């Protein structure tokens, strides 16, 4: 009899949205009409200038390994992006291109966590964070947050939750699943707390660009000691290309690069050449128009869900999601989502994917499909719940 698999697998939970997505695709393959509101993937195909740039790179034979930290010209382009969009001077040497934001999170986990260390994170929050930490024998230390905090980690809550083994905190702005944003003052307070405790602050900024009221502040405007995770997946619409980046303190880059050499070797070279075009004015105009369409969808779906009895005490300021309470419907989250999908052809994500705090009372809607399909979803919900 062979030895059992590693015990850490018992603690790494499934990514339930992928399971929901798989079932939705199965039903669609059987001929069911499924309104897809589960995945945080923009429904628009990658903008044509990006595709064209990647095709041209392929035609030129750009099919070899790049540097482990990414193409120098892409790191420079990201640096210019911080200059034009944030008025920040971020050296290209502090920027690493990664295989998606997940690659950035894996590198940061390996850099910061010794076995038994913990990092504070919101509950609810992005579910994969705690699993990355567990992979390197650390732990995600869940801090319950609610509408009274706009579902964000405050400095006061972080201070109260800080433990002897806590080495830092991770926050997201805009956040998944709630779409809420941290102000510059709130980021500054979190940074001060982490600095006081000799800890690290990680800020997930992958939904920057998908902010609908005012531009989300970057922690990089406050300190050069924080770690920033970003991605070409959301605002830039390149989910399947698997490209992201991280910005790190200068002294951390050699360690991160050494890990990247071993873990990844490099990212897709032709994908990186495509990503260069993501920052061109022609592309940005396309992406900004898509952002405006996402806002239009949010502004349609949010009041409709409220009228139907869902609890949405705040108006999300960014991202692609509505995190809705279902207390009035008399079912727990998993049952509610299963019923909507199997019986009514609406695919959404149960709250248990995002943590434990009141998760049975919440579901997440992703407005990543067309207005026509959102209207169809609302029609079906009206038939089910009235309104």
TORKOL-4160 file (C-alpha; in steps of 0.2 Angstrom, whole numbers, padded with zeros to 4 digits, m for minus):
387
<pt num="1" X="0000" Y="0000" Z="0000"/>
<pt num="2" X="0007" Y="0017" Z="m0005"/>
<pt num="3" X="0009" Y="0031" Z="0007"/>
<pt num="4" X="m0006" Y="0044" Z="0008"/>
<pt num="5" X="m0005" Y="0060" Z="m0001"/>
<pt num="6" X="0001" Y="0076" Z="0008"/>
<pt num="7" X="m0010" Y="0081" Z="0023"/>
<pt num="8" X="m0011" Y="0099" Z="0017"/>
<pt num="9" X="m0024" Y="0093" Z="0004"/>
<pt num="10" X="m0036" Y="0091" Z="0018"/>
<pt num="11" X="m0036" Y="0109" Z="0021"/>
<pt num="12" X="m0036" Y="0116" Z="0003"/>
<pt num="13" X="m0054" Y="0118" Z="0000"/>
<pt num="14" X="m0062" Y="0117" Z="m0018"/>
<pt num="15" X="m0065" Y="0133" Z="m0028"/>
<pt num="16" X="m0084" Y="0131" Z="m0029"/>
<pt num="17" X="m0087" Y="0143" Z="m0043"/>
<pt num="18" X="m0077" Y="0132" Z="m0054"/>
<pt num="19" X="m0088" Y="0117" Z="m0049"/>
<pt num="20" X="m0104" Y="0128" Z="m0052"/>
<pt num="21" X="m0097" Y="0133" Z="m0069"/>
<pt num="22" X="m0093" Y="0115" Z="m0074"/>
<pt num="23" X="m0111" Y="0110" Z="m0069"/>
<pt num="24" X="m0118" Y="0125" Z="m0079"/>
<pt num="25" X="m0108" Y="0120" Z="m0094"/>
<pt num="26" X="m0115" Y="0102" Z="m0092"/>
<pt num="27" X="m0133" Y="0108" Z="m0092"/>
<pt num="28" X="m0130" Y="0119" Z="m0107"/>
<pt num="29" X="m0122" Y="0105" Z="m0117"/>
<pt num="30" X="m0139" Y="0095" Z="m0113"/>
<pt num="31" X="m0148" Y="0109" Z="m0122"/>
<pt num="32" X="m0153" Y="0119" Z="m0106"/>
<pt num="33" X="m0153" Y="0138" Z="m0108"/>
<pt num="34" X="m0142" Y="0144" Z="m0093"/>
<pt num="35" X="m0140" Y="0162" Z="m0088"/>
<pt num="36" X="m0122" Y="0162" Z="m0083"/>
<pt num="37" X="m0119" Y="0174" Z="m0068"/>
<pt num="38" X="m0106" Y="0164" Z="m0058"/>
<pt num="39" X="m0089" Y="0167" Z="m0065"/>
<pt num="40" X="m0078" Y="0183" Z="m0063"/>
<pt num="41" X="m0073" Y="0182" Z="m0081"/>
<pt num="42" X="m0077" Y="0197" Z="m0093"/>
<pt num="43" X="m0088" Y="0191" Z="m0107"/>
<pt num="44" X="m0079" Y="0202" Z="m0120"/>
<pt num="45" X="m0066" Y="0194" Z="m0130"/>
<pt num="46" X="m0048" Y="0201" Z="m0129"/>
<pt num="47" X="m0047" Y="0218" Z="m0137"/>
<pt num="48" X="m0042" Y="0216" Z="m0156"/>
<pt num="49" X="m0026" Y="0227" Z="m0154"/>
<pt num="50" X="m0019" Y="0214" Z="m0141"/>
<pt num="51" X="m0023" Y="0199" Z="m0152"/>
<pt num="52" X="m0015" Y="0208" Z="m0167"/>
<pt num="53" X="0001" Y="0211" Z="m0157"/>
<pt num="54" X="0002" Y="0193" Z="m0151"/>
<pt num="55" X="m0001" Y="0187" Z="m0169"/>
<pt num="56" X="0013" Y="0198" Z="m0175"/>
<pt num="57" X="0025" Y="0192" Z="m0162"/>
<pt num="58" X="0021" Y="0174" Z="m0167"/>
<pt num="59" X="0024" Y="0178" Z="m0185"/>
<pt num="60" X="0041" Y="0186" Z="m0180"/>
<pt num="61" X="0046" Y="0170" Z="m0171"/>
<pt num="62" X="0044" Y="0177" Z="m0153"/>
<pt num="63" X="0042" Y="0159" Z="m0146"/>
<pt num="64" X="0057" Y="0157" Z="m0135"/>
<pt num="65" X="0058" Y="0159" Z="m0116"/>
<pt num="66" X="0058" Y="0177" Z="m0109"/>
<pt num="67" X="0067" Y="0182" Z="m0093"/>
<pt num="68" X="0059" Y="0175" Z="m0077"/>
<pt num="69" X="0054" Y="0192" Z="m0072"/>
<pt num="70" X="0046" Y="0196" Z="m0089"/>
<pt num="71" X="0050" Y="0205" Z="m0104"/>
<pt num="72" X="0060" Y="0221" Z="m0100"/>
<pt num="73" X="0049" Y="0231" Z="m0112"/>
<pt num="74" X="0033" Y="0225" Z="m0104"/>
<pt num="75" X="0040" Y="0229" Z="m0086"/>
<pt num="76" X="0044" Y="0246" Z="m0093"/>
<pt num="77" X="0026" Y="0248" Z="m0101"/>
<pt num="78" X="0019" Y="0244" Z="m0084"/>
<pt num="79" X="0030" Y="0257" Z="m0076"/>
<pt num="80" X="0023" Y="0270" Z="m0088"/>
<pt num="81" X="0006" Y="0264" Z="m0084"/>
<pt num="82" X="0009" Y="0269" Z="m0066"/>
<pt num="83" X="0016" Y="0286" Z="m0072"/>
<pt num="84" X="0001" Y="0290" Z="m0083"/>
<pt num="85" X="m0013" Y="0283" Z="m0073"/>
<pt num="86" X="m0007" Y="0286" Z="m0055"/>
<pt num="87" X="0007" Y="0299" Z="m0057"/>
<pt num="88" X="0018" Y="0287" Z="m0048"/>
<pt num="89" X="0037" Y="0283" Z="m0052"/>
<pt num="90" X="0038" Y="0265" Z="m0050"/>
<pt num="91" X="0054" Y="0258" Z="m0056"/>
<pt num="92" X="0053" Y="0243" Z="m0069"/>
<pt num="93" X="0065" Y="0234" Z="m0058"/>
<pt num="94" X="0052" Y="0233" Z="m0044"/>
<pt num="95" X="0040" Y="0225" Z="m0056"/>
<pt num="96" X="0039" Y="0206" Z="m0061"/>
<pt num="97" X="0027" Y="0199" Z="m0074"/>
<pt num="98" X="0019" Y="0183" Z="m0067"/>
<pt num="99" X="0008" Y="0169" Z="m0074"/>
<pt num="100" X="m0008" Y="0177" Z="m0069"/>
<pt num="101" X="m0011" Y="0186" Z="m0052"/>
<pt num="102" X="m0011" Y="0168" Z="m0045"/>
<pt num="103" X="0008" Y="0167" Z="m0049"/>
<pt num="104" X="0011" Y="0183" Z="m0040"/>
<pt num="105" X="0002" Y="0177" Z="m0025"/>
<pt num="106" X="0012" Y="0161" Z="m0025"/>
<pt num="107" X="0028" Y="0170" Z="m0026"/>
<pt num="108" X="0023" Y="0182" Z="m0012"/>
<pt num="109" X="0017" Y="0167" Z="m0001"/>
<pt num="110" X="0034" Y="0159" Z="m0003"/>
<pt num="111" X="0043" Y="0175" Z="0001"/>
<pt num="112" X="0034" Y="0180" Z="0017"/>
<pt num="113" X="0027" Y="0164" Z="0026"/>
<pt num="114" X="0037" Y="0152" Z="0036"/>
<pt num="115" X="0028" Y="0136" Z="0042"/>
<pt num="116" X="0015" Y="0141" Z="0055"/>
<pt num="117" X="0014" Y="0160" Z="0050"/>
<pt num="118" X="m0002" Y="0168" Z="0046"/>
<pt num="119" X="m0009" Y="0182" Z="0036"/>
<pt num="120" X="m0025" Y="0192" Z="0040"/>
<pt num="121" X="m0038" Y="0192" Z="0027"/>
<pt num="122" X="m0056" Y="0197" Z="0026"/>
<pt num="123" X="m0071" Y="0185" Z="0028"/>
<pt num="124" X="m0079" Y="0185" Z="0015"/>
<pt num="125" X="m0064" Y="0187" Z="0003"/>
<pt num="126" X="m0056" Y="0179" Z="m0012"/>
<pt num="127" X="m0055" Y="0160" Z="m0008"/>
<pt num="128" X="m0039" Y="0155" Z="m0016"/>
<pt num="129" X="m0029" Y="0167" Z="m0005"/>
<pt num="130" X="m0030" Y="0155" Z="0011"/>
<pt num="131" X="m0026" Y="0140" Z="0000"/>
<pt num="132" X="m0010" Y="0148" Z="m0007"/>
<pt num="133" X="m0005" Y="0152" Z="0011"/>
<pt num="134" X="m0009" Y="0134" Z="0016"/>
<pt num="135" X="0002" Y="0127" Z="0002"/>
<pt num="136" X="0017" Y="0134" Z="0009"/>
<pt num="137" X="0012" Y="0128" Z="0027"/>
<pt num="138" X="0005" Y="0145" Z="0032"/>
<pt num="139" X="m0013" Y="0150" Z="0036"/>
<pt num="140" X="m0025" Y="0163" Z="0031"/>
<pt num="141" X="m0032" Y="0171" Z="0047"/>
<pt num="142" X="m0050" Y="0176" Z="0043"/>
<pt num="143" X="m0057" Y="0192" Z="0050"/>
<pt num="144" X="m0076" Y="0193" Z="0049"/>
<pt num="145" X="m0082" Y="0209" Z="0040"/>
<pt num="146" X="m0099" Y="0215" Z="0036"/>
<pt num="147" X="m0108" Y="0230" Z="0028"/>
<pt num="148" X="m0104" Y="0241" Z="0043"/>
<pt num="149" X="m0086" Y="0240" Z="0037"/>
<pt num="150" X="m0091" Y="0240" Z="0018"/>
<pt num="151" X="m0084" Y="0222" Z="0019"/>
<pt num="152" X="m0066" Y="0228" Z="0021"/>
<pt num="153" X="m0053" Y="0225" Z="0033"/>
<pt num="154" X="m0050" Y="0241" Z="0044"/>
<pt num="155" X="m0035" Y="0245" Z="0054"/>
<pt num="156" X="m0045" Y="0243" Z="0070"/>
<pt num="157" X="m0051" Y="0226" Z="0065"/>
<pt num="158" X="m0034" Y="0220" Z="0060"/>
<pt num="159" X="m0026" Y="0226" Z="0076"/>
<pt num="160" X="m0039" Y="0217" Z="0086"/>
<pt num="161" X="m0036" Y="0201" Z="0076"/>
<pt num="162" X="m0017" Y="0202" Z="0075"/>
<pt num="163" X="m0009" Y="0186" Z="0083"/>
<pt num="164" X="0009" Y="0181" Z="0088"/>
<pt num="165" X="0011" Y="0172" Z="0072"/>
<pt num="166" X="0003" Y="0185" Z="0061"/>
<pt num="167" X="0016" Y="0192" Z="0048"/>
<pt num="168" X="0005" Y="0203" Z="0038"/>
<pt num="169" X="m0012" Y="0207" Z="0030"/>
<pt num="170" X="m0019" Y="0205" Z="0013"/>
<pt num="171" X="m0033" Y="0216" Z="0007"/>
<pt num="172" X="m0042" Y="0219" Z="m0010"/>
<pt num="173" X="m0048" Y="0235" Z="m0017"/>
<pt num="174" X="m0059" Y="0233" Z="m0027"/>
<pt num="175" X="m0064" Y="0217" Z="m0018"/>
<pt num="176" X="m0070" Y="0200" Z="m0023"/>
<pt num="177" X="m0084" Y="0196" Z="m0019"/>
<pt num="178" X="m0091" Y="0213" Z="m0013"/>
<pt num="179" X="m0084" Y="0226" Z="m0026"/>
<pt num="180" X="m0080" Y="0237" Z="m0011"/>
<pt num="181" X="m0065" Y="0249" Z="m0012"/>
<pt num="182" X="m0053" Y="0255" Z="0002"/>
<pt num="183" X="m0050" Y="0274" Z="0002"/>
<pt num="184" X="m0032" Y="0281" Z="0003"/>
<pt num="185" X="m0034" Y="0285" Z="0021"/>
<pt num="186" X="m0040" Y="0267" Z="0025"/>
<pt num="187" X="m0025" Y="0260" Z="0016"/>
<pt num="188" X="m0013" Y="0272" Z="0025"/>
<pt num="189" X="m0020" Y="0266" Z="0042"/>
<pt num="190" X="m0018" Y="0248" Z="0037"/>
<pt num="191" X="0000" Y="0252" Z="0031"/>
<pt num="192" X="0004" Y="0261" Z="0048"/>
<pt num="193" X="m0003" Y="0246" Z="0058"/>
<pt num="194" X="0007" Y="0233" Z="0048"/>
<pt num="195" X="0023" Y="0244" Z="0050"/>
<pt num="196" X="0020" Y="0246" Z="0068"/>
<pt num="197" X="0019" Y="0227" Z="0070"/>
<pt num="198" X="0034" Y="0224" Z="0058"/>
<pt num="199" X="0022" Y="0215" Z="0046"/>
<pt num="200" X="0019" Y="0216" Z="0028"/>
<pt num="201" X="0004" Y="0223" Z="0018"/>
<pt num="202" X="m0002" Y="0215" Z="0002"/>
<pt num="203" X="m0014" Y="0224" Z="m0009"/>
<pt num="204" X="m0024" Y="0215" Z="m0022"/>
<pt num="205" X="m0027" Y="0228" Z="m0036"/>
<pt num="206" X="m0033" Y="0217" Z="m0050"/>
<pt num="207" X="m0049" Y="0226" Z="m0052"/>
<pt num="208" X="m0041" Y="0243" Z="m0054"/>
<pt num="209" X="m0049" Y="0250" Z="m0070"/>
<pt num="210" X="m0066" Y="0243" Z="m0065"/>
<pt num="211" X="m0070" Y="0257" Z="m0053"/>
<pt num="212" X="m0086" Y="0266" Z="m0056"/>
<pt num="213" X="m0087" Y="0281" Z="m0045"/>
<pt num="214" X="m0070" Y="0287" Z="m0042"/>
<pt num="215" X="m0053" Y="0280" Z="m0046"/>
<pt num="216" X="m0047" Y="0267" Z="m0033"/>
<pt num="217" X="m0031" Y="0273" Z="m0024"/>
<pt num="218" X="m0016" Y="0262" Z="m0025"/>
<pt num="219" X="m0006" Y="0258" Z="m0010"/>
<pt num="220" X="0010" Y="0262" Z="m0020"/>
<pt num="221" X="0005" Y="0281" Z="m0018"/>
<pt num="222" X="0007" Y="0278" Z="0001"/>
<pt num="223" X="0022" Y="0267" Z="0003"/>
<pt num="224" X="0036" Y="0258" Z="m0007"/>
<pt num="225" X="0036" Y="0243" Z="0006"/>
<pt num="226" X="0019" Y="0236" Z="0001"/>
<pt num="227" X="0017" Y="0221" Z="m0011"/>
<pt num="228" X="0004" Y="0224" Z="m0025"/>
<pt num="229" X="m0004" Y="0211" Z="m0035"/>
<pt num="230" X="m0012" Y="0215" Z="m0052"/>
<pt num="231" X="m0018" Y="0206" Z="m0067"/>
<pt num="232" X="m0021" Y="0208" Z="m0086"/>
<pt num="233" X="m0037" Y="0197" Z="m0083"/>
<pt num="234" X="m0050" Y="0209" Z="m0077"/>
<pt num="235" X="m0050" Y="0227" Z="m0084"/>
<pt num="236" X="m0038" Y="0222" Z="m0098"/>
<pt num="237" X="m0049" Y="0207" Z="m0103"/>
<pt num="238" X="m0035" Y="0194" Z="m0105"/>
<pt num="239" X="m0041" Y="0180" Z="m0094"/>
<pt num="240" X="m0035" Y="0165" Z="m0104"/>
<pt num="241" X="m0018" Y="0173" Z="m0107"/>
<pt num="242" X="m0013" Y="0170" Z="m0089"/>
<pt num="243" X="m0003" Y="0186" Z="m0086"/>
<pt num="244" X="m0002" Y="0196" Z="m0071"/>
<pt num="245" X="0011" Y="0206" Z="m0062"/>
<pt num="246" X="0017" Y="0211" Z="m0045"/>
<pt num="247" X="0026" Y="0226" Z="m0038"/>
<pt num="248" X="0037" Y="0223" Z="m0023"/>
<pt num="249" X="0050" Y="0232" Z="m0012"/>
<pt num="250" X="0067" Y="0233" Z="m0021"/>
<pt num="251" X="0076" Y="0221" Z="m0009"/>
<pt num="252" X="0062" Y="0208" Z="m0012"/>
<pt num="253" X="0065" Y="0206" Z="m0031"/>
<pt num="254" X="0080" Y="0195" Z="m0031"/>
<pt num="255" X="0072" Y="0182" Z="m0020"/>
<pt num="256" X="0055" Y="0183" Z="m0030"/>
<pt num="257" X="0065" Y="0181" Z="m0046"/>
<pt num="258" X="0075" Y="0166" Z="m0040"/>
<pt num="259" X="0058" Y="0158" Z="m0035"/>
<pt num="260" X="0051" Y="0162" Z="m0052"/>
<pt num="261" X="0066" Y="0155" Z="m0061"/>
<pt num="262" X="0062" Y="0138" Z="m0052"/>
<pt num="263" X="0043" Y="0138" Z="m0052"/>
<pt num="264" X="0039" Y="0146" Z="m0069"/>
<pt num="265" X="0055" Y="0148" Z="m0080"/>
<pt num="266" X="0045" Y="0162" Z="m0089"/>
<pt num="267" X="0028" Y="0167" Z="m0094"/>
<pt num="268" X="0020" Y="0165" Z="m0112"/>
<pt num="269" X="0032" Y="0176" Z="m0123"/>
<pt num="270" X="0019" Y="0179" Z="m0136"/>
<pt num="271" X="0006" Y="0183" Z="m0123"/>
<pt num="272" X="0018" Y="0196" Z="m0116"/>
<pt num="273" X="0020" Y="0204" Z="m0133"/>
<pt num="274" X="0002" Y="0205" Z="m0134"/>
<pt num="275" X="0000" Y="0213" Z="m0117"/>
<pt num="276" X="0012" Y="0227" Z="m0123"/>
<pt num="277" X="m0003" Y="0233" Z="m0134"/>
<pt num="278" X="m0015" Y="0233" Z="m0119"/>
<pt num="279" X="m0008" Y="0250" Z="m0114"/>
<pt num="280" X="m0010" Y="0258" Z="m0131"/>
<pt num="281" X="m0023" Y="0273" Z="m0133"/>
<pt num="282" X="m0033" Y="0263" Z="m0145"/>
<pt num="283" X="m0034" Y="0248" Z="m0133"/>
<pt num="284" X="m0038" Y="0259" Z="m0118"/>
<pt num="285" X="m0052" Y="0267" Z="m0127"/>
<pt num="286" X="m0060" Y="0250" Z="m0130"/>
<pt num="287" X="m0057" Y="0244" Z="m0112"/>
<pt num="288" X="m0064" Y="0260" Z="m0105"/>
<pt num="289" X="m0080" Y="0258" Z="m0115"/>
<pt num="290" X="m0081" Y="0240" Z="m0108"/>
<pt num="291" X="m0079" Y="0247" Z="m0091"/>
<pt num="292" X="m0094" Y="0259" Z="m0094"/>
<pt num="293" X="m0104" Y="0244" Z="m0100"/>
<pt num="294" X="m0101" Y="0235" Z="m0084"/>
<pt num="295" X="m0106" Y="0250" Z="m0074"/>
<pt num="296" X="m0123" Y="0250" Z="m0084"/>
<pt num="297" X="m0125" Y="0232" Z="m0080"/>
<pt num="298" X="m0122" Y="0235" Z="m0061"/>
<pt num="299" X="m0134" Y="0249" Z="m0061"/>
<pt num="300" X="m0148" Y="0238" Z="m0069"/>
<pt num="301" X="m0145" Y="0222" Z="m0059"/>
<pt num="302" X="m0143" Y="0230" Z="m0041"/>
<pt num="303" X="m0160" Y="0239" Z="m0040"/>
<pt num="304" X="m0169" Y="0224" Z="m0048"/>
<pt num="305" X="m0161" Y="0212" Z="m0035"/>
<pt num="306" X="m0166" Y="0223" Z="m0021"/>
<pt num="307" X="m0184" Y="0224" Z="m0027"/>
<pt num="308" X="m0184" Y="0205" Z="m0027"/>
<pt num="309" X="m0180" Y="0204" Z="m0009"/>
<pt num="310" X="m0161" Y="0202" Z="m0009"/>
<pt num="311" X="m0151" Y="0211" Z="0004"/>
<pt num="312" X="m0138" Y="0223" Z="m0004"/>
<pt num="313" X="m0135" Y="0237" Z="0009"/>
<pt num="314" X="m0121" Y="0245" Z="0000"/>
<pt num="315" X="m0118" Y="0250" Z="m0018"/>
<pt num="316" X="m0102" Y="0241" Z="m0024"/>
<pt num="317" X="m0089" Y="0254" Z="m0031"/>
<pt num="318" X="m0080" Y="0242" Z="m0042"/>
<pt num="319" X="m0076" Y="0225" Z="m0049"/>
<pt num="320" X="m0089" Y="0214" Z="m0057"/>
<pt num="321" X="m0100" Y="0207" Z="m0042"/>
<pt num="322" X="m0115" Y="0209" Z="m0031"/>
<pt num="323" X="m0114" Y="0200" Z="m0015"/>
<pt num="324" X="m0132" Y="0198" Z="m0010"/>
<pt num="325" X="m0140" Y="0192" Z="0006"/>
<pt num="326" X="m0154" Y="0179" Z="0004"/>
<pt num="327" X="m0161" Y="0179" Z="0022"/>
<pt num="328" X="m0178" Y="0182" Z="0016"/>
<pt num="329" X="m0179" Y="0166" Z="0005"/>
<pt num="330" X="m0178" Y="0152" Z="0018"/>
<pt num="331" X="m0164" Y="0142" Z="0010"/>
<pt num="332" X="m0146" Y="0141" Z="0014"/>
<pt num="333" X="m0134" Y="0147" Z="0000"/>
<pt num="334" X="m0129" Y="0130" Z="m0007"/>
<pt num="335" X="m0147" Y="0125" Z="m0008"/>
<pt num="336" X="m0152" Y="0141" Z="m0015"/>
<pt num="337" X="m0139" Y="0141" Z="m0029"/>
<pt num="338" X="m0143" Y="0123" Z="m0033"/>
<pt num="339" X="m0161" Y="0126" Z="m0035"/>
<pt num="340" X="m0158" Y="0142" Z="m0046"/>
<pt num="341" X="m0147" Y="0132" Z="m0058"/>
<pt num="342" X="m0155" Y="0115" Z="m0059"/>
<pt num="343" X="m0173" Y="0121" Z="m0059"/>
<pt num="344" X="m0173" Y="0139" Z="m0066"/>
<pt num="345" X="m0157" Y="0140" Z="m0077"/>
<pt num="346" X="m0148" Y="0153" Z="m0067"/>
<pt num="347" X="m0130" Y="0150" Z="m0062"/>
<pt num="348" X="m0123" Y="0160" Z="m0047"/>
<pt num="349" X="m0110" Y="0157" Z="m0034"/>
<pt num="350" X="m0114" Y="0151" Z="m0016"/>
<pt num="351" X="m0107" Y="0162" Z="m0002"/>
<pt num="352" X="m0097" Y="0147" Z="0006"/>
<pt num="353" X="m0084" Y="0150" Z="m0008"/>
<pt num="354" X="m0079" Y="0166" Z="0000"/>
<pt num="355" X="m0077" Y="0162" Z="0018"/>
<pt num="356" X="m0087" Y="0157" Z="0034"/>
<pt num="357" X="m0094" Y="0172" Z="0041"/>
<pt num="358" X="m0113" Y="0172" Z="0037"/>
<pt num="359" X="m0108" Y="0163" Z="0021"/>
<pt num="360" X="m0124" Y="0152" Z="0021"/>
<pt num="361" X="m0134" Y="0169" Z="0020"/>
<pt num="362" X="m0126" Y="0176" Z="0004"/>
<pt num="363" X="m0123" Y="0173" Z="m0014"/>
<pt num="364" X="m0113" Y="0181" Z="m0027"/>
<pt num="365" X="m0120" Y="0188" Z="m0044"/>
<pt num="366" X="m0106" Y="0191" Z="m0057"/>
<pt num="367" X="m0113" Y="0204" Z="m0070"/>
<pt num="368" X="m0101" Y="0197" Z="m0083"/>
<pt num="369" X="m0114" Y="0193" Z="m0096"/>
<pt num="370" X="m0124" Y="0204" Z="m0108"/>
<pt num="371" X="m0139" Y="0216" Z="m0103"/>
<pt num="372" X="m0150" Y="0204" Z="m0113"/>
<pt num="373" X="m0145" Y="0189" Z="m0102"/>
<pt num="374" X="m0146" Y="0200" Z="m0086"/>
<pt num="375" X="m0164" Y="0205" Z="m0091"/>
<pt num="376" X="m0168" Y="0186" Z="m0094"/>
<pt num="377" X="m0161" Y="0182" Z="m0077"/>
<pt num="378" X="m0172" Y="0195" Z="m0069"/>
<pt num="379" X="m0188" Y="0189" Z="m0078"/>
<pt num="380" X="m0185" Y="0171" Z="m0071"/>
<pt num="381" X="m0182" Y="0178" Z="m0054"/>
<pt num="382" X="m0198" Y="0188" Z="m0054"/>
<pt num="383" X="m0207" Y="0172" Z="m0059"/>
<pt num="384" X="m0200" Y="0163" Z="m0045"/>
<pt num="385" X="m0200" Y="0177" Z="m0031"/>
<pt num="386" X="m0213" Y="0189" Z="m0038"/>
<pt num="387" X="m0210" Y="0208" Z="m0039"/>
